[in-house]
């Protein structure tokens, strides 16, 4: 707001007129958007839907699940690895071809 007050004090009449036009356009756009939101919400309510129905369950992990390529059993515990990233300790110093799934 300080910047606006400073602008008003130092601006010429034509600058103020142009700023007034820009503000009116911005206000009109805000009103149109608010009206559109109300219309959409009313339509959703009429159809018995909520915003959650349209959006889904919220944030989802966009990374795809990768199935494991290797499986090894050590001391009764099964270790699986996709072959991506740092090699787990269970797969260190072993021939991976022997443990392919």
Backbone as CSV, one residue per row, in Angstrom:
resi,resn,N_x,N_y,N_z,CA_x,CA_y,CA_z,C_x,C_y,C_z
1,UNK,0.823,-1.196,0.000,0.000,0.000,0.000,0.865,1.258,0.000
2,UNK,2.032,1.194,0.588,2.904,2.358,0.595,3.301,2.745,-0.817
3,UNK,3.570,1.721,-1.627,3.957,1.995,-3.007,2.829,2.675,-3.764
4,UNK,1.609,2.254,-3.481,0.451,2.847,-4.160,0.279,4.298,-3.735
5,UNK,0.398,4.566,-2.445,0.272,5.937,-1.960,1.368,6.819,-2.536
6,UNK,2.573,6.290,-2.618,3.678,7.042,-3.205,3.418,7.306,-4.680
7,UNK,2.908,6.306,-5.390,2.577,6.473,-6.800,1.523,7.555,-6.989
8,UNK,0.486,7.538,-6.129,-0.593,8.519,-6.242,-0.067,9.940,-6.047
9,UNK,0.832,10.108,-5.097,1.371,11.441,-4.823,2.206,11.963,-5.982
10,UNK,2.930,11.076,-6.664,3.879,11.505,-7.683,3.388,11.346,-9.117
11,UNK,2.241,10.721,-9.328,1.776,10.416,-10.679,1.091,11.602,-11.321
12,UNK,1.167,11.616,-12.650,0.454,12.649,-13.417,-1.006,12.222,-13.566
13,UNK,-1.805,13.140,-14.088,-3.229,12.860,-14.274,-3.425,11.684,-15.235
14,UNK,-2.663,11.647,-16.308,-2.808,10.551,-17.281,-2.383,9.209,-16.655
15,UNK,-1.351,9.227,-15.821,-0.936,8.006,-15.137,-2.030,7.521,-14.185
16,UNK,-2.643,8.465,-13.457,-3.721,8.104,-12.544,-4.932,7.566,-13.305
17,UNK,-5.226,8.151,-14.456,-6.344,7.683,-15.271,-6.091,6.258,-15.760
18,UNK,-4.877,6.019,-16.239,-4.527,4.678,-16.707,-4.585,3.673,-15.549
19,UNK,-4.080,4.044,-14.375,-4.129,3.174,-13.204,-5.578,2.875,-12.821
20,UNK,-6.439,3.888,-12.921,-7.858,3.720,-12.609,-8.492,2.704,-13.565
21,UNK,-8.170,2.790,-14.846,-8.691,1.848,-15.836,-8.210,0.423,-15.538
22,UNK,-6.932,0.301,-15.215,-6.385,-1.016,-14.904,-7.040,-1.619,-13.659
23,UNK,-7.273,-0.767,-12.668,-7.935,-1.242,-11.447,-9.366,-1.685,-11.735
24,UNK,-10.069,-0.925,-12.558,-11.443,-1.303,-12.902,-11.469,-2.648,-13.636
25,UNK,-10.514,-2.860,-14.550,-10.438,-4.132,-15.264,-10.152,-5.284,-14.295
26,UNK,-9.238,-5.047,-13.364,-8.889,-6.085,-12.392,-10.079,-6.416,-11.503
27,UNK,-10.817,-5.399,-11.088,-11.999,-5.614,-10.253,-13.057,-6.390,-11.028
28,UNK,-13.249,-6.044,-12.290,-14.233,-6.751,-13.115,-13.844,-8.217,-13.288
29,UNK,-12.562,-8.492,-13.499,-12.106,-9.875,-13.634,-12.327,-10.648,-12.337
30,UNK,-12.036,-10.020,-11.213,-12.239,-10.677,-9.918,-13.720,-11.001,-9.703
31,UNK,-14.591,-10.060,-10.086,-16.024,-10.291,-9.929,-16.499,-11.428,-10.827
32,UNK,-15.988,-11.481,-12.073,-16.362,-12.559,-12.990,-15.911,-13.912,-12.452
33,UNK,-14.699,-13.952,-11.917,-14.201,-15.210,-11.362,-15.007,-15.637,-10.149
34,UNK,-15.355,-14.702,-9.294,-16.147,-15.026,-8.108,-17.526,-15.546,-8.525
35,UNK,-18.120,-14.925,-9.539,-19.426,-15.367,-10.019,-19.325,-16.764,-10.641
36,UNK,-18.258,-17.008,-11.399,-18.061,-18.328,-12.010,-17.895,-19.393,-10.931
37,UNK,-17.144,-19.076,-9.879,-16.972,-20.026,-8.780,-18.304,-20.349,-8.127
38,UNK,-19.118,-19.315,-7.910,-20.427,-19.533,-7.299,-21.297,-20.414,-8.180
39,UNK,-21.254,-20.190,-9.500,-22.051,-20.994,-10.425,-21.599,-22.455,-10.415
40,UNK,-20.301,-22.676,-10.406,-19.776,-24.040,-10.391,-20.148,-24.735,-9.088
41,UNK,-19.979,-24.043,-7.963,-20.336,-24.640,-6.674,-21.825,-24.953,-6.596
42,UNK,-22.650,-24.075,-7.149,-24.090,-24.315,-7.154,-24.422,-25.540,-8.011
43,UNK,-23.751,-25.676,-9.155,-23.974,-26.837,-10.015,-23.529,-28.122,-9.330
44,UNK,-22.385,-28.071,-8.647,-21.915,-29.241,-7.903,-22.925,-29.638,-6.831
45,UNK,-23.413,-28.641,-6.113,-24.384,-28.903,-5.048,-25.664,-29.490,-5.629
46,UNK,-26.073,-28.967,-6.772,-27.280,-29.453,-7.438,-27.131,-30.921,-7.852
47,UNK,-25.940,-31.296,-8.294,-25.681,-32.665,-8.736,-25.285,-33.589,-7.586
48,UNK,-25.136,-33.039,-6.383,-24.801,-33.843,-5.217,-23.330,-34.204,-5.125
49,UNK,-22.466,-33.382,-5.701,-21.026,-33.628,-5.669,-20.328,-32.628,-4.764
50,UNK,-19.106,-32.976,-4.367,-18.267,-32.057,-3.606,-16.985,-31.812,-4.392
51,UNK,-16.202,-30.855,-3.944,-14.925,-30.591,-4.604,-13.994,-31.788,-4.482
52,UNK,-14.072,-32.508,-3.368,-13.240,-33.691,-3.174,-13.555,-34.766,-4.215
53,UNK,-14.815,-34.839,-4.639,-15.182,-35.798,-5.673,-14.461,-35.488,-6.984
54,UNK,-14.269,-34.216,-7.276,-13.598,-33.824,-8.514,-12.092,-33.924,-8.403
55,UNK,-11.553,-33.529,-7.261,-10.116,-33.467,-7.087,-9.532,-34.849,-6.848
56,UNK,-10.203,-35.677,-6.135,-9.680,-37.001,-5.809,-9.253,-37.051,-4.365
57,UNK,-8.310,-37.924,-4.088,-7.915,-38.169,-2.700,-6.768,-37.279,-2.245
58,UNK,-6.480,-36.227,-2.947,-5.427,-35.319,-2.515,-4.104,-35.644,-3.164
59,UNK,-3.029,-35.378,-2.449,-1.693,-35.558,-2.998,-1.388,-37.038,-3.177
60,UNK,-0.970,-37.382,-4.361,-0.572,-38.751,-4.641,0.867,-38.757,-5.110
61,UNK,1.502,-39.878,-4.922,2.876,-40.018,-5.351,2.893,-40.253,-6.846
62,UNK,3.490,-39.344,-7.599,3.479,-39.420,-9.052,4.549,-40.360,-9.590
63,UNK,5.408,-40.841,-8.723,6.421,-41.789,-9.160,5.781,-43.161,-9.328
64,UNK,6.161,-43.853,-10.364,5.587,-45.167,-10.596,6.266,-46.208,-9.705
65,UNK,5.495,-47.192,-9.321,6.004,-48.277,-8.485,6.786,-49.222,-9.380
66,UNK,8.005,-49.553,-8.972,8.873,-50.432,-9.740,8.929,-51.776,-9.048
67,UNK,8.695,-52.825,-9.811,8.741,-54.157,-9.211,10.190,-54.599,-9.021
68,UNK,10.441,-55.414,-8.010,11.812,-55.842,-7.737,12.337,-56.774,-8.834
69,UNK,13.630,-56.668,-9.099,14.286,-57.516,-10.096,15.113,-58.613,-9.436
70,UNK,15.486,-58.392,-8.192,16.364,-59.332,-7.512,15.781,-59.693,-6.147
71,UNK,15.963,-60.962,-5.757,15.492,-61.406,-4.452,16.547,-62.344,-3.868
72,UNK,16.869,-62.111,-2.601,17.855,-62.948,-1.914,17.342,-63.207,-0.504
73,UNK,17.631,-64.419,0.001,17.231,-64.754,1.362,18.481,-64.958,2.196
74,UNK,18.576,-64.169,3.266,19.715,-64.251,4.168,19.180,-64.425,5.581
75,UNK,19.582,-65.510,6.243,19.167,-65.809,7.616,17.648,-65.808,7.767
76,UNK,16.949,-66.355,6.785,15.494,-66.447,6.845,14.771,-65.159,6.495
77,UNK,15.492,-64.100,6.174,14.875,-62.821,5.833,15.040,-62.584,4.335
78,UNK,13.945,-62.242,3.672,13.961,-62.018,2.232,14.240,-60.544,1.951
79,UNK,15.213,-60.305,1.084,15.563,-58.949,0.656,15.278,-58.839,-0.828
80,UNK,14.611,-57.753,-1.217,14.316,-57.508,-2.630,14.906,-56.173,-3.038
81,UNK,15.262,-56.095,-4.314,15.855,-54.867,-4.835,15.416,-54.680,-6.277
82,UNK,15.117,-53.442,-6.643,14.656,-53.140,-7.999,15.800,-53.020,-8.990
83,UNK,17.007,-52.898,-8.486,18.150,-52.691,-9.374,18.443,-51.220,-9.583
84,UNK,17.666,-50.390,-8.930,17.847,-48.935,-9.031,18.427,-48.404,-7.728
85,UNK,19.153,-47.331,-7.854,19.697,-46.688,-6.667,20.902,-47.417,-6.121
86,UNK,21.265,-47.065,-4.910,22.435,-47.645,-4.256,22.193,-49.127,-3.969
87,UNK,23.197,-49.932,-4.205,23.089,-51.380,-3.977,22.956,-51.660,-2.481
88,UNK,21.905,-52.381,-2.084,21.749,-52.725,-0.669,22.873,-53.647,-0.202
89,UNK,23.125,-53.651,1.099,24.203,-54.468,1.667,23.989,-55.959,1.392
90,UNK,22.734,-56.374,1.353,22.449,-57.788,1.119,22.911,-58.223,-0.272
91,UNK,22.975,-57.299,-1.216,23.356,-57.630,-2.581,24.810,-57.259,-2.892
92,UNK,25.533,-56.774,-1.915,26.932,-56.405,-2.129,27.769,-57.678,-2.276
93,UNK,28.679,-57.661,-3.202,29.629,-58.757,-3.425,28.957,-60.078,-3.802
94,UNK,27.822,-60.039,-4.485,27.181,-61.255,-4.981,26.971,-61.109,-6.480
95,UNK,26.836,-62.221,-7.172,26.519,-62.202,-8.590,25.010,-62.005,-8.741
96,UNK,24.596,-60.859,-9.259,23.171,-60.523,-9.336,22.409,-61.473,-10.252
97,UNK,23.096,-62.036,-11.254,22.413,-62.969,-12.163,21.870,-64.182,-11.416
98,UNK,22.498,-64.560,-10.318,22.032,-65.708,-9.542,20.755,-65.417,-8.777
99,UNK,20.412,-64.153,-8.591,19.263,-63.788,-7.761,18.180,-63.035,-8.526
100,UNK,18.223,-63.121,-9.867,17.173,-62.473,-10.658,15.836,-63.165,-10.441
101,UNK,14.804,-62.383,-10.448,13.440,-62.920,-10.266,12.888,-63.299,-11.622
